[in-house]
């Protein structure tokens, strides 16, 4: 999936990968936060 972003368009492809990774990290962070709220 990420490999599709890394295309001949170089810099733009890398930017997309960075944004994709950021979104995934945010999702993981939100899920962890929700899990912590449930445990309290």
Long-range contacts (C-beta under 8 A, 24 or more apart in sequence): none
